Structures are given as structure tokens and as C-alpha cells.
């Protein structure tokens, strides 16, 4: 039997395949970029959109997508928990520097919103697969 090893097929993709390796490297780069952005002075962090909350949302949306690609065998629940803990720890570090709690909670909610926006479609697709299509 021929095994489908193409990128968009249903067969297995090799763990050492170039896209699998790239996903893991991108995951590490994303983690590092977020940590650096958190600890740099605000004037040194490039702004991508006008809203700080949208930047938090987008950063954790992209991080969650990359995390799911980098660790395809891990349970989604574990990945989401790990990214959520990462967001919590990063936001909590601001408390050590005397930051106000209210904007940190808003940033944290934005982080978790991005995480959820990336993970929920996967959950919905898994739910939809449980229903057989007519004629199959």
C-alpha cells in the first residue's frame, strides 16, 4: 500500500521533514520574540497595530497556531494550557516591576482570546468529524 507523504494529504508526514523542523524552529523563535518584546522598554518594541490589546491577541493567536504545528501529537488541551500558563507568567512578571493590575488583566484576557481563537476551530472541526457525511 502506498503511503501518502505529501503535505496536504491524509498520510503521515515524517518528523524530520523540512516543514516539521521549520515548525519547531518557528515555535522557538516565536517564544523568544514574545519574551524579548515583554522585557524590552515599550519605546523599543515595534508597533504593528494601534491597539496594544490587538497586538497581544495577534501574538498569542500566532503562537498557538505555531505551537499546534510544532507539536502535532500533543493533546490540544495540553498545548492550550501551556500557552495559557506562558501568558500568565509573562503578564505576572510585570507585577514585579510595580505595574498596575488592571491593564495586565486586560492584556492577559487578550492573550487568552488569541489562544482561544486559534484553538477553537480545531475543536469544532474535530466535533464535525464525528458526524458521518451522507452517502459515505
N, CA, C and O atoms as a Tinker XYZ file with bonds, in Angstrom:
   544  protein
     1  N      0.844000   -1.172000    0.000000    73     2
     2  CA     0.000000    0.000000    0.000000    64     1     3
     3  C      0.892000    1.240000    0.000000    63     2     4     5
     4  O      1.862000    1.301000    0.755000    81     3
     5  N      0.583000    2.204000   -0.818000    73     3     6
     6  CA     1.359000    3.429000   -0.941000    64     5     7
     7  C      0.985000    4.395000    0.180000    63     6     8     9
     8  O     -0.191000    4.676000    0.412000    81     7
     9  N      2.011000    4.897000    0.872000    73     7    10
    10  CA     1.768000    5.834000    1.964000    64     9    11
    11  C      1.840000    7.261000    1.431000    63    10    12    13
    12  O      2.807000    7.636000    0.769000    81    11
    13  N      0.817000    8.049000    1.723000    73    11    14
    14  CA     0.760000    9.433000    1.267000    64    13    15
    15  C      1.625000   10.298000    2.178000    63    14    16    17
    16  O      1.284000   10.502000    3.343000    81    15
    17  N      2.741000   10.808000    1.658000    73    15    18
    18  CA     3.646000   11.627000    2.451000    64    17    19
    19  C      3.633000   13.078000    1.994000    63    18    20    21
    20  O      4.554000   13.835000    2.300000    81    19
    21  N      2.596000   13.468000    1.265000    73    19    22
    22  CA     2.504000   14.846000    0.801000    64    21    23
    23  C      2.064000   15.744000    1.956000    63    22    24    25
    24  O      1.536000   15.277000    2.965000    81    23
    25  N      2.288000   17.007000    1.786000    73    23    26
    26  CA     1.975000   17.956000    2.846000    64    25    27
    27  C      0.488000   18.020000    3.158000    63    26    28    29
    28  O      0.108000   18.062000    4.328000    81    27
    29  N     -0.352000   18.029000    2.145000    73    27    30
    30  CA    -1.782000   18.224000    2.372000    64    29    31
    31  C     -2.588000   16.943000    2.302000    63    30    32    33
    32  O     -3.817000   17.003000    2.311000    81    31
    33  N     -1.951000   15.795000    2.233000    73    31    34
    34  CA    -2.666000   14.530000    2.196000    64    33    35
    35  C     -3.059000   14.086000    3.594000    63    34    36    37
    36  O     -2.810000   14.792000    4.571000    81    35
    37  N     -3.667000   12.925000    3.683000    73    35    38
    38  CA    -4.083000   12.389000    4.974000    64    37    39
    39  C     -3.052000   11.447000    5.565000    63    38    40    41
    40  O     -3.197000   11.008000    6.706000    81    39
    41  N     -2.015000   11.129000    4.806000    73    39    42
    42  CA    -0.998000   10.198000    5.294000    64    41    43
    43  C     -0.054000   10.845000    6.290000    63    42    44    45
    44  O     -0.175000   12.026000    6.617000    81    43
    45  N      0.886000   10.045000    6.762000    73    43    46
    46  CA     1.860000   10.528000    7.737000    64    45    47
    47  C      2.878000   11.455000    7.083000    63    46    48    49
    48  O      3.240000   11.281000    5.919000    81    47
    49  N      3.323000   12.421000    7.835000    73    47    50
    50  CA     4.389000   13.308000    7.389000    64    49    51
    51  C      5.586000   12.993000    8.279000    63    50    52    53
    52  O      5.423000   12.855000    9.491000    81    51
    53  N      6.766000   12.878000    7.717000    73    51    54
    54  CA     7.926000   12.490000    8.533000    64    53    55
    55  C      8.291000   13.562000    9.569000    63    54    56    57
    56  O      8.251000   14.759000    9.285000    81    55
    57  N      8.648000   13.103000   10.772000    73    55    58
    58  CA     9.007000   14.034000   11.845000    64    57    59
    59  C     10.237000   14.856000   11.506000    63    58    60    61
    60  O     10.411000   15.963000   12.017000    81    59
    61  N     11.087000   14.321000   10.647000    73    59    62
    62  CA    12.291000   15.048000   10.266000    64    61    63
    63  C     12.106000   15.772000    8.930000    63    62    64    65
    64  O     13.068000   16.287000    8.361000    81    63
    65  N     10.868000   15.810000    8.436000    73    63    66
    66  CA    10.576000   16.527000    7.201000    64    65    67
    67  C     10.857000   18.005000    7.364000    63    66    68    69
    68  O     10.792000   18.522000    8.479000    81    67
    69  N     11.165000   18.692000    6.286000    73    67    70
    70  CA    11.557000   20.098000    6.394000    64    69    71
    71  C     10.495000   20.991000    7.043000    63    70    72    73
    72  O     10.841000   21.903000    7.793000    81    71
    73  N      9.229000   20.749000    6.772000    73    71    74
    74  CA     8.194000   21.594000    7.377000    64    73    75
    75  C      8.019000   21.306000    8.863000    63    74    76    77
    76  O      7.704000   22.212000    9.634000    81    75
    77  N      8.220000   20.057000    9.275000    73    75    78
    78  CA     8.135000   19.718000   10.697000    64    77    79
    79  C      9.271000   20.380000   11.465000    63    78    80    81
    80  O      9.064000   20.905000   12.559000    81    79
    81  N     10.456000   20.356000   10.898000    73    79    82
    82  CA    11.606000   21.012000   11.534000    64    81    83
    83  C     11.396000   22.526000   11.562000    63    82    84    85
    84  O     11.663000   23.176000   12.572000    81    83
    85  N     10.921000   23.079000   10.456000    73    83    86
    86  CA    10.659000   24.515000   10.391000    64    85    87
    87  C      9.613000   24.936000   11.425000    63    86    88    89
    88  O      9.741000   25.998000   12.033000    81    87
    89  N      8.590000   24.121000   11.627000    73    87    90
    90  CA     7.556000   24.439000   12.622000    64    89    91
    91  C      8.157000   24.514000   14.016000    63    90    92    93
    92  O      7.809000   25.405000   14.792000    81    91
    93  N      9.055000   23.591000   14.344000    73    91    94
    94  CA     9.676000   23.606000   15.668000    64    93    95
    95  C     10.596000   24.814000   15.852000    63    94    96    97
    96  O     10.615000   25.431000   16.917000    81    95
    97  N     11.348000   25.142000   14.817000    73    95    98
    98  CA    12.230000   26.308000   14.891000    64    97    99
    99  C     11.421000   27.602000   14.996000    63    98   100   101
   100  O     11.786000   28.519000   15.732000    81    99
   101  N     10.331000   27.659000   14.259000    73    99   102
   102  CA     9.463000   28.834000   14.310000    64   101   103
   103  C      8.832000   28.976000   15.692000    63   102   104   105
   104  O      8.670000   30.089000   16.193000    81   103
   105  N      8.478000   27.859000   16.302000    73   103   106
   106  CA     7.928000   27.865000   17.662000    64   105   107
   107  C      8.924000   28.495000   18.634000    63   106   108   109
   108  O      8.564000   29.371000   19.420000    81   107
   109  N     10.170000   28.047000   18.576000    73   107   110
   110  CA    11.194000   28.605000   19.464000    64   109   111
   111  C     11.415000   30.089000   19.197000    63   110   112   113
   112  O     11.572000   30.875000   20.131000    81   111
   113  N     11.427000   30.472000   17.921000    73   111   114
   114  CA    11.611000   31.881000   17.567000    64   113   115
   115  C     10.453000   32.728000   18.076000    63   114   116   117
   116  O     10.666000   33.844000   18.548000    81   115
   117  N      9.223000   32.210000   17.986000    73   115   118
   118  CA     8.049000   32.956000   18.457000    64   117   119
   119  C      8.097000   33.142000   19.968000    63   118   120   121
   120  O      7.813000   34.229000   20.471000    81   119
   121  N      8.455000   32.087000   20.691000    73   119   122
   122  CA     8.586000   32.213000   22.146000    64   121   123
   123  C      9.611000   33.278000   22.501000    63   122   124   125
   124  O      9.368000   34.139000   23.346000    81   123
   125  N     10.756000   33.203000   21.843000    73   123   126
   126  CA    11.825000   34.155000   22.115000    64   125   127
   127  C     11.396000   35.578000   21.777000    63   126   128   129
   128  O     11.679000   36.505000   22.537000    81   127
   129  N     10.722000   35.762000   20.656000    73   127   130
   130  CA    10.278000   37.096000   20.250000    64   129   131
   131  C      9.300000   37.682000   21.257000    63   130   132   133
   132  O      9.375000   38.868000   21.576000    81   131
   133  N      8.386000   36.861000   21.760000    73   131   134
   134  CA     7.415000   37.360000   22.733000    64   133   135
   135  C      8.109000   37.725000   24.042000    63   134   136   137
   136  O      7.815000   38.766000   24.630000    81   135
   137  N      9.019000   36.882000   24.498000    73   135   138
   138  CA     9.740000   37.179000   25.743000    64   137   139
   139  C     10.547000   38.470000   25.596000    63   138   140   141
   140  O     10.540000   39.314000   26.492000    81   139
   141  N     11.236000   38.623000   24.472000    73   139   142
   142  CA    12.018000   39.848000   24.241000    64   141   143
   143  C     11.097000   41.067000   24.213000    63   142   144   145
   144  O     11.416000   42.100000   24.800000    81   143
   145  N      9.960000   40.948000   23.532000    73   143   146
   146  CA     9.018000   42.076000   23.454000    64   145   147
   147  C      8.489000   42.463000   24.830000    63   146   148   149
   148  O      8.233000   43.639000   25.088000    81   147
   149  N      8.326000   41.487000   25.708000    73   147   150
   150  CA     7.815000   41.767000   27.051000    64   149   151
   151  C      8.834000   42.533000   27.883000    63   150   152   153
   152  O      8.472000   43.433000   28.641000    81   151
   153  N     10.108000   42.178000   27.741000    73   151   154
   154  CA    11.117000   42.775000   28.607000    64   153   155
   155  C     11.833000   43.983000   28.012000    63   154   156   157
   156  O     12.584000   44.654000   28.720000    81   155
   157  N     11.623000   44.272000   26.743000    73   155   158
   158  CA    12.194000   45.490000   26.159000    64   157   159
   159  C     11.407000   46.706000   26.632000    63   158   160   161
   160  O     10.218000   46.596000   26.931000    81   159
   161  N     12.051000   47.850000   26.701000    73   159   162
   162  CA    11.287000   49.073000   27.003000    64   161   163
   163  C     10.243000   49.296000   25.901000    63   162   164   165
   164  O     10.521000   49.027000   24.732000    81   163
   165  N      9.057000   49.779000   26.254000    73   163   166
   166  CA     7.988000   49.956000   25.266000    64   165   167
   167  C      8.398000   50.767000   24.046000    63   166   168   169
   168  O      7.896000   50.530000   22.947000    81   167
   169  N      9.304000   51.719000   24.228000    73   167   170
   170  CA     9.722000   52.542000   23.087000    64   169   171
   171  C     10.544000   51.751000   22.060000    63   170   172   173
   172  O     10.673000   52.183000   20.914000    81   171
   173  N     11.094000   50.611000   22.453000    73   171   174
   174  CA    11.926000   49.817000   21.548000    64   173   175
   175  C     11.152000   48.707000   20.838000    63   174   176   177
   176  O     11.670000   48.080000   19.914000    81   175
   177  N      9.929000   48.469000   21.263000    73   175   178
   178  CA     9.118000   47.401000   20.660000    64   177   179
   179  C      8.376000   47.964000   19.460000    63   178   180   181
   180  O      7.634000   48.937000   19.596000    81   179
   181  N      8.563000   47.367000   18.284000    73   179   182
   182  CA     7.837000   47.885000   17.116000    64   181   183
   183  C      6.334000   47.693000   17.279000    63   182   184   185
   184  O      5.881000   46.677000   17.808000    81   183
   185  N      5.576000   48.667000   16.825000    73   183   186
   186  CA     4.109000   48.604000   16.888000    64   185   187
   187  C      3.590000   48.107000   15.550000    63   186   188   189
   188  O      3.990000   48.608000   14.499000    81   187
   189  N      2.707000   47.132000   15.586000    73   187   190
   190  CA     2.134000   46.576000   14.368000    64   189   191
   191  C      0.726000   47.102000   14.112000    63   190   192   193
   192  O      0.319000   47.280000   12.964000    81   191
   193  N     -0.001000   47.345000   15.175000    73   191   194
   194  CA    -1.341000   47.919000   15.089000    64   193   195
   195  C     -1.463000   48.965000   16.195000    63   194   196   197
   196  O     -0.623000   49.026000   17.093000    81   195
   197  N     -2.480000   49.763000   16.131000    73   195   198
   198  CA    -2.622000   50.847000   17.119000    64   197   199
   199  C     -3.027000   50.361000   18.503000    63   198   200   201
   200  O     -2.747000   51.024000   19.502000    81   199
   201  N     -3.668000   49.236000   18.565000    73   199   202
   202  CA    -4.169000   48.739000   19.840000    64   201   203
   203  C     -3.195000   47.740000   20.470000    63   202   204   205
   204  O     -2.799000   46.756000   19.845000    81   203
   205  N     -2.829000   48.010000   21.693000    73   203   206
   206  CA    -1.978000   47.095000   22.445000    64   205   207
   207  C     -2.671000   45.744000   22.620000    63   206   208   209
   208  O     -2.023000   44.698000   22.588000    81   207
   209  N     -3.977000   45.775000   22.803000    73   207   210
   210  CA    -4.720000   44.544000   23.026000    64   209   211
   211  C     -4.769000   43.694000   21.759000    63   210   212   213
   212  O     -4.694000   42.468000   21.831000    81   211
   213  N     -4.895000   44.339000   20.605000    73   211   214
   214  CA    -4.855000   43.587000   19.346000    64   213   215
   215  C     -3.480000   42.955000   19.133000    63   214   216   217
   216  O     -3.379000   41.851000   18.598000    81   215
   217  N     -2.441000   43.643000   19.544000    73   215   218
   218  CA    -1.101000   43.062000   19.430000    64   217   219
   219  C     -0.964000   41.831000   20.317000    63   218   220   221
   220  O     -0.395000   40.823000   19.900000    81   219
   221  N     -1.482000   41.908000   21.531000    73   219   222
   222  CA    -1.456000   40.745000   22.420000    64   221   223
   223  C     -2.269000   39.597000   21.819000    63   222   224   225
   224  O     -1.821000   38.451000   21.791000    81   223
   225  N     -3.463000   39.923000   21.342000    73   223   226
   226  CA    -4.325000   38.913000   20.727000    64   225   227
   227  C     -3.601000   38.242000   19.557000    63   226   228   229
   228  O     -3.556000   37.015000   19.469000    81   227
   229  N     -3.039000   39.052000   18.667000    73   227   230
   230  CA    -2.370000   38.518000   17.476000    64   229   231
   231  C     -1.145000   37.691000   17.842000    63   230   232   233
   232  O     -0.909000   36.640000   17.245000    81   231
   233  N     -0.368000   38.148000   18.808000    73   231   234
   234  CA     0.836000   37.416000   19.205000    64   233   235
   235  C      0.484000   36.023000   19.710000    63   234   236   237
   236  O      1.148000   35.049000   19.356000    81   235
   237  N     -0.546000   35.920000   20.526000    73   235   238
   238  CA    -0.889000   34.613000   21.087000    64   237   239
   239  C     -1.720000   33.769000   20.120000    63   238   240   241
   240  O     -1.726000   32.542000   20.222000    81   239
   241  N     -2.411000   34.401000   19.197000    73   239   242
   242  CA    -3.075000   33.656000   18.121000    64   241   243
   243  C     -2.013000   32.958000   17.277000    63   242   244   245
   244  O     -2.106000   31.758000   17.019000    81   243
   245  N     -1.013000   33.709000   16.853000    73   243   246
   246  CA     0.062000   33.144000   16.032000    64   245   247
   247  C      0.855000   32.115000   16.829000    63   246   248   249
   248  O      1.190000   31.052000   16.305000    81   247
   249  N      1.158000   32.417000   18.093000    73   247   250
   250  CA     1.897000   31.462000   18.918000    64   249   251
   251  C      1.140000   30.141000   19.043000    63   250   252   253
   252  O      1.746000   29.074000   18.946000    81   251
   253  N     -0.165000   30.197000   19.256000    73   251   254
   254  CA    -0.939000   28.962000   19.398000    64   253   255
   255  C     -0.955000   28.181000   18.087000    63   254   256   257
   256  O     -0.838000   26.955000   18.102000    81   255
   257  N     -1.099000   28.869000   16.952000    73   255   258
   258  CA    -1.046000   28.174000   15.664000    64   257   259
   259  C      0.300000   27.478000   15.465000    63   258   260   261
   260  O      0.363000   26.321000   15.051000    81   259
   261  N      1.364000   28.204000   15.766000    73   259   262
   262  CA     2.707000   27.632000   15.616000    64   261   263
   263  C      2.907000   26.474000   16.591000    63   262   264   265
   264  O      3.522000   25.468000   16.237000    81   263
   265  N      2.399000   26.605000   17.804000    73   263   266
   266  CA     2.516000   25.541000   18.798000    64   265   267
   267  C      1.821000   24.277000   18.315000    63   266   268   269
   268  O      2.362000   23.180000   18.452000    81   267
   269  N      0.627000   24.421000   17.753000    73   267   270
   270  CA    -0.098000   23.250000   17.246000    64   269   271
   271  C      0.652000   22.595000   16.095000    63   270   272   273
   272  O      0.639000   21.371000   15.970000    81   271
   273  N      1.303000   23.390000   15.253000    73   271   274
   274  CA     2.077000   22.836000   14.137000    64   273   275
   275  C      3.364000   22.180000   14.631000    63   274   276   277
   276  O      3.781000   21.152000   14.098000    81   275
   277  N      3.987000   22.766000   15.638000    73   275   278
   278  CA     5.265000   22.255000   16.133000    64   277   279
   279  C      5.111000   20.971000   16.929000    63   278   280   281
   280  O      6.039000   20.164000   16.990000    81   279
   281  N      3.950000   20.773000   17.539000    73   279   282
   282  CA     3.727000   19.590000   18.385000    64   281   283
   283  C      2.422000   18.895000   17.989000    63   282   284   285
   284  O      1.459000   18.903000   18.755000    81   283
   285  N      2.389000   18.299000   16.808000    73   283   286
   286  CA     1.129000   17.763000   16.294000    64   285   287
   287  C      0.580000   16.566000   17.069000    63   286   288   289
   288  O     -0.614000   16.280000   16.979000    81   287
   289  N      1.402000   15.876000   17.810000    73   287   290
   290  CA     0.914000   14.705000   18.557000    64   289   291
   291  C      0.421000   15.057000   19.958000    63   290   292   293
   292  O     -0.277000   14.262000   20.587000    81   291
   293  N      0.774000   16.232000   20.444000    73   291   294
   294  CA     0.372000   16.624000   21.796000    64   293   295
   295  C     -1.123000   16.924000   21.825000    63   294   296   297
   296  O     -1.697000   17.383000   20.837000    81   295
   297  N     -1.733000   16.661000   22.955000    73   295   298
   298  CA    -3.153000   16.971000   23.130000    64   297   299
   299  C     -3.358000   18.474000   23.059000    63   298   300   301
   300  O     -2.576000   19.246000   23.614000    81   299
   301  N     -4.400000   18.875000   22.381000    73   299   302
   302  CA    -4.717000   20.293000   22.245000    64   301   303
   303  C     -4.910000   20.943000   23.611000    63   302   304   305
   304  O     -4.503000   22.084000   23.827000    81   303
   305  N     -5.522000   20.223000   24.513000    73   303   306
   306  CA    -5.754000   20.734000   25.869000    64   305   307
   307  C     -4.417000   21.064000   26.545000    63   306   308   309
   308  O     -4.293000   22.093000   27.208000    81   307
   309  N     -3.422000   20.190000   26.376000    73   307   310
   310  CA    -2.112000   20.425000   26.981000    64   309   311
   311  C     -1.395000   21.611000   26.327000    63   310   312   313
   312  O     -0.751000   22.409000   27.008000    81   311
   313  N     -1.513000   21.717000   25.015000    73   311   314
   314  CA    -0.897000   22.843000   24.317000    64   313   315
   315  C     -1.518000   24.164000   24.766000    63   314   316   317
   316  O     -0.807000   25.129000   25.048000    81   315
   317  N     -2.845000   24.199000   24.831000    73   315   318
   318  CA    -3.532000   25.421000   25.248000    64   317   319
   319  C     -3.185000   25.772000   26.696000    63   318   320   321
   320  O     -3.005000   26.944000   27.028000    81   319
   321  N     -3.094000   24.769000   27.541000    73   319   322
   322  CA    -2.714000   25.018000   28.937000    64   321   323
   323  C     -1.304000   25.587000   29.011000    63   322   324   325
   324  O     -1.055000   26.536000   29.754000    81   323
   325  N     -0.389000   25.016000   28.252000    73   323   326
   326  CA     0.988000   25.508000   28.259000    64   325   327
   327  C      1.101000   26.939000   27.775000    63   326   328   329
   328  O      1.802000   27.748000   28.382000    81   327
   329  N      0.417000   27.259000   26.688000    73   327   330
   330  CA     0.449000   28.629000   26.168000    64   329   331
   331  C     -0.252000   29.570000   27.150000    63   330   332   333
   332  O      0.189000   30.703000   27.341000    81   331
   333  N     -1.329000   29.114000   27.766000    73   331   334
   334  CA    -2.027000   29.935000   28.763000    64   333   335
   335  C     -1.166000   30.215000   29.983000    63   334   336   337
   336  O     -1.161000   31.334000   30.496000    81   335
   337  N     -0.441000   29.209000   30.453000    73   335   338
   338  CA     0.470000   29.410000   31.587000    64   337   339
   339  C      1.589000   30.365000   31.192000    63   338   340   341
   340  O      1.974000   31.232000   31.977000    81   339
   341  N      2.111000   30.211000   29.982000    73   339   342
   342  CA     3.151000   31.115000   29.473000    64   341   343
   343  C      2.644000   32.560000   29.491000    63   342   344   345
   344  O      3.357000   33.458000   29.938000    81   343
   345  N      1.431000   32.788000   29.013000    73   343   346
   346  CA     0.840000   34.131000   29.011000    64   345   347
   347  C      0.683000   34.653000   30.433000    63   346   348   349
   348  O      0.970000   35.818000   30.708000    81   347
   349  N      0.233000   33.799000   31.323000    73   347   350
   350  CA     0.018000   34.200000   32.716000    64   349   351
   351  C      1.332000   34.596000   33.384000    63   350   352   353
   352  O      1.408000   35.617000   34.068000    81   351
   353  N      2.359000   33.786000   33.179000    73   351   354
   354  CA     3.658000   34.082000   33.784000    64   353   355
   355  C      4.223000   35.387000   33.220000    63   354   356   357
   356  O      4.743000   36.215000   33.969000    81   355
   357  N      4.122000   35.567000   31.912000    73   355   358
   358  CA     4.646000   36.800000   31.317000    64   357   359
   359  C      3.933000   38.039000   31.853000    63   358   360   361
   360  O      4.573000   39.037000   32.186000    81   359
   361  N      2.621000   37.969000   31.932000    73   359   362
   362  CA     1.885000   39.132000   32.444000    64   361   363
   363  C      2.164000   39.343000   33.924000    63   362   364   365
   364  O      2.225000   40.484000   34.382000    81   363
   365  N      2.333000   38.266000   34.676000    73   363   366
   366  CA     2.597000   38.382000   36.116000    64   365   367
   367  C      3.964000   38.992000   36.389000    63   366   368   369
   368  O      4.156000   39.620000   37.430000    81   367
   369  N      4.912000   38.823000   35.485000    73   367   370
   370  CA     6.244000   39.413000   35.704000    64   369   371
   371  C      6.178000   40.935000   35.761000    63   370   372   373
   372  O      7.027000   41.568000   36.388000    81   371
   373  N      5.188000   41.520000   35.119000    73   371   374
   374  CA     5.030000   42.973000   35.174000    64   373   375
   375  C      4.668000   43.448000   36.573000    63   374   376   377
   376  O      4.972000   44.581000   36.945000    81   375
   377  N      4.024000   42.589000   37.347000    73   375   378
   378  CA     3.667000   42.958000   38.718000    64   377   379
   379  C      4.919000   43.174000   39.562000    63   378   380   381
   380  O      4.920000   43.986000   40.487000    81   379
   381  N      5.982000   42.445000   39.239000    73   379   382
   382  CA     7.228000   42.588000   39.987000    64   381   383
   383  C      7.853000   43.968000   39.795000    63   382   384   385
   384  O      8.594000   44.452000   40.650000    81   383
   385  N      7.542000   44.591000   38.659000    73   383   386
   386  CA     8.084000   45.933000   38.407000    64   385   387
   387  C      7.120000   47.026000   38.871000    63   386   388   389
   388  O      7.347000   48.209000   38.616000    81   387
   389  N      6.052000   46.630000   39.548000    73   387   390
   390  CA     5.124000   47.605000   40.108000    64   389   391
   391  C      4.028000   48.068000   39.169000    63   390   392   393
   392  O      3.405000   49.101000   39.414000    81   391
   393  N      3.781000   47.330000   38.106000    73   391   394
   394  CA     2.736000   47.707000   37.150000    64   393   395
   395  C      1.361000   47.565000   37.786000    63   394   396   397
   396  O      1.162000   46.781000   38.714000    81   395
   397  N      0.426000   48.337000   37.268000    73   395   398
   398  CA    -0.956000   48.287000   37.734000    64   397   399
   399  C     -1.618000   46.984000   37.266000    63   398   400   401
   400  O     -1.311000   46.476000   36.188000    81   399
   401  N     -2.507000   46.465000   38.071000    73   399   402
   402  CA    -3.130000   45.179000   37.785000    64   401   403
   403  C     -4.143000   45.240000   36.637000    63   402   404   405
   404  O     -4.237000   44.296000   35.853000    81   403
   405  N     -4.895000   46.328000   36.530000    73   403   406
   406  CA    -5.973000   46.402000   35.537000    64   405   407
   407  C     -5.486000   46.237000   34.094000    63   406   408   409
   408  O     -6.058000   45.422000   33.369000    81   407
   409  N     -4.457000   46.970000   33.638000    73   407   410
   410  CA    -4.026000   46.750000   32.252000    64   409   411
   411  C     -3.423000   45.362000   32.047000    63   410   412   413
   412  O     -3.499000   44.803000   30.953000    81   411
   413  N     -2.833000   44.818000   33.087000    73   411   414
   414  CA    -2.274000   43.468000   32.954000    64   413   415
   415  C     -3.370000   42.430000   32.762000    63   414   416   417
   416  O     -3.213000   41.485000   31.990000    81   415
   417  N     -4.466000   42.610000   33.461000    73   415   418
   418  CA    -5.592000   41.688000   33.289000    64   417   419
   419  C     -6.160000   41.835000   31.880000    63   418   420   421
   420  O     -6.498000   40.840000   31.239000    81   419
   421  N     -6.267000   43.071000   31.396000    73   419   422
   422  CA    -6.748000   43.285000   30.027000    64   421   423
   423  C     -5.803000   42.641000   29.010000    63   422   424   425
   424  O     -6.263000   42.016000   28.054000    81   423
   425  N     -4.501000   42.785000   29.201000    73   423   426
   426  CA    -3.528000   42.154000   28.308000    64   425   427
   427  C     -3.646000   40.637000   28.364000    63   426   428   429
   428  O     -3.595000   39.963000   27.336000    81   427
   429  N     -3.804000   40.106000   29.578000    73   427   430
   430  CA    -3.911000   38.661000   29.773000    64   429   431
   431  C     -5.170000   38.113000   29.084000    63   430   432   433
   432  O     -5.128000   37.058000   28.450000    81   431
   433  N     -6.268000   38.824000   29.213000    73   431   434
   434  CA    -7.505000   38.409000   28.540000    64   433   435
   435  C     -7.307000   38.432000   27.026000    63   434   436   437
   436  O     -7.798000   37.548000   26.323000    81   435
   437  N     -6.594000   39.435000   26.520000    73   435   438
   438  CA    -6.295000   39.492000   25.084000    64   437   439
   439  C     -5.423000   38.311000   24.663000    63   438   440   441
   440  O     -5.634000   37.723000   23.602000    81   439
   441  N     -4.442000   37.966000   25.501000    73   439   442
   442  CA    -3.588000   36.805000   25.223000    64   441   443
   443  C     -4.434000   35.535000   25.121000    63   442   444   445
   444  O     -4.306000   34.764000   24.170000    81   443
   445  N     -5.287000   35.335000   26.103000    73   443   446
   446  CA    -6.121000   34.126000   26.119000    64   445   447
   447  C     -7.146000   34.138000   24.987000    63   446   448   449
   448  O     -7.515000   33.081000   24.475000    81   447
   449  N     -7.604000   35.321000   24.595000    73   447   450
   450  CA    -8.514000   35.419000   23.455000    64   449   451
   451  C     -7.843000   34.956000   22.163000    63   450   452   453
   452  O     -8.454000   34.250000   21.361000    81   451
   453  N     -6.589000   35.351000   21.965000    73   451   454
   454  CA    -5.844000   34.898000   20.794000    64   453   455
   455  C     -5.628000   33.396000   20.816000    63   454   456   457
   456  O     -5.765000   32.722000   19.795000    81   455
   457  N     -5.291000   32.884000   21.979000    73   455   458
   458  CA    -5.125000   31.429000   22.147000    64   457   459
   459  C     -6.421000   30.709000   21.771000    63   458   460   461
   460  O     -6.401000   29.746000   21.004000    81   459
   461  N     -7.534000   31.173000   22.306000    73   459   462
   462  CA    -8.821000   30.526000   22.038000    64   461   463
   463  C     -9.217000   30.647000   20.572000    63   462   464   465
   464  O     -9.751000   29.698000   19.998000    81   463
   465  N     -8.964000   31.796000   19.962000    73   463   466
   466  CA    -9.322000   31.986000   18.556000    64   465   467
   467  C     -8.587000   31.009000   17.655000    63   466   468   469
   468  O     -9.114000   30.605000   16.619000    81   467
   469  N     -7.375000   30.624000   18.037000    73   467   470
   470  CA    -6.622000   29.648000   17.244000    64   469   471
   471  C     -7.066000   28.220000   17.530000    63   470   472   473
   472  O     -7.102000   27.394000   16.618000    81   471
   473  N     -7.403000   27.917000   18.776000    73   471   474
   474  CA    -7.699000   26.536000   19.160000    64   473   475
   475  C     -9.148000   26.114000   18.889000    63   474   476   477
   476  O     -9.398000   24.956000   18.555000    81   475
   477  N    -10.080000   27.017000   19.026000    73   475   478
   478  CA   -11.499000   26.653000   18.902000    64   477   479
   479  C    -11.847000   26.063000   17.526000    63   478   480   481
   480  O    -12.592000   25.084000   17.480000    81   479
   481  N    -11.352000   26.601000   16.415000    73   479   482
   482  CA   -11.689000   25.974000   15.132000    64   481   483
   483  C    -11.230000   24.507000   15.030000    63   482   484   485
   484  O    -11.874000   23.696000   14.365000    81   483
   485  N    -10.121000   24.181000   15.691000    73   483   486
   486  CA    -9.662000   22.789000   15.692000    64   485   487
   487  C    -10.656000   21.921000   16.461000    63   486   488   489
   488  O    -10.989000   20.818000   16.028000    81   487
   489  N    -11.121000   22.418000   17.585000    73   487   490
   490  CA   -12.100000   21.675000   18.387000    64   489   491
   491  C    -13.393000   21.491000   17.603000    63   490   492   493
   492  O    -13.969000   20.403000   17.607000    81   491
   493  N    -13.851000   22.534000   16.938000    73   491   494
   494  CA   -15.086000   22.448000   16.151000    64   493   495
   495  C    -14.923000   21.453000   15.008000    63   494   496   497
   496  O    -15.836000   20.672000   14.739000    81   495
   497  N    -13.784000   21.465000   14.335000    73   495   498
   498  CA   -13.560000   20.516000   13.242000    64   497   499
   499  C    -13.542000   19.083000   13.758000    63   498   500   501
   500  O    -14.085000   18.189000   13.108000    81   499
   501  N    -12.940000   18.852000   14.892000    73   499   502
   502  CA   -12.950000   17.503000   15.480000    64   501   503
   503  C    -14.374000   17.069000   15.818000    63   502   504   505
   504  O    -14.738000   15.908000   15.627000    81   503
   505  N    -15.166000   17.994000   16.314000    73   503   506
   506  CA   -16.567000   17.691000   16.614000    64   505   507
   507  C    -17.316000   17.353000   15.331000    63   506   508   509
   508  O    -18.085000   16.392000   15.302000    81   507
   509  N    -17.104000   18.129000   14.271000    73   507   510
   510  CA   -17.802000   17.904000   12.998000    64   509   511
   511  C    -17.432000   16.561000   12.386000    63   510   512   513
   512  O    -18.272000   15.923000   11.751000    81   511
   513  N    -16.194000   16.123000   12.563000    73   511   514
   514  CA   -15.769000   14.831000   12.006000    64   513   515
   515  C    -16.499000   13.653000   12.638000    63   514   516   517
   516  O    -16.511000   12.560000   12.072000    81   515
   517  N    -17.094000   13.855000   13.777000    73   515   518
   518  CA   -17.795000   12.762000   14.456000    64   517   519
   519  C    -19.133000   12.432000   13.801000    63   518   520   521
   520  O    -19.746000   11.411000   14.112000    81   519
   521  N    -19.581000   13.293000   12.898000    73   519   522
   522  CA   -20.838000   13.082000   12.210000    64   521   523
   523  C    -20.549000   12.621000   10.794000    63   522   524   525
   524  O    -19.910000   13.346000   10.032000    81   523
   525  N    -21.005000   11.431000   10.422000    73   523   526
   526  CA   -20.731000   10.957000    9.068000    64   525   527
   527  C    -21.484000   11.799000    8.028000    63   526   528   529
   528  O    -22.615000   12.233000    8.245000    81   527
   529  N    -20.820000   12.005000    6.912000    73   527   530
   530  CA   -21.473000   12.732000    5.816000    64   529   531
   531  C    -22.417000   11.786000    5.107000    63   530   532   533
   532  O    -22.147000   10.588000    5.020000    81   531
   533  N    -23.530000   12.313000    4.595000    73   531   534
   534  CA   -24.474000   11.468000    3.864000    64   533   535
   535  C    -23.795000   10.853000    2.633000    63   534   536   537
   536  O    -23.047000   11.523000    1.922000    81   535
   537  N    -24.064000    9.600000    2.403000    73   535   538
   538  CA   -23.531000    8.918000    1.226000    64   537   539
   539  C    -22.151000    8.351000    1.425000    63   538   540   541
   540  O    -21.531000    7.904000    0.459000    81   539
   541  N    -21.650000    8.351000    2.632000    73   539   542
   542  CA   -20.310000    7.778000    2.866000    64   541   543
   543  C    -20.364000    6.698000    3.884000    63   542   544
   544  O    -19.336000    6.103000    4.208000    81   543
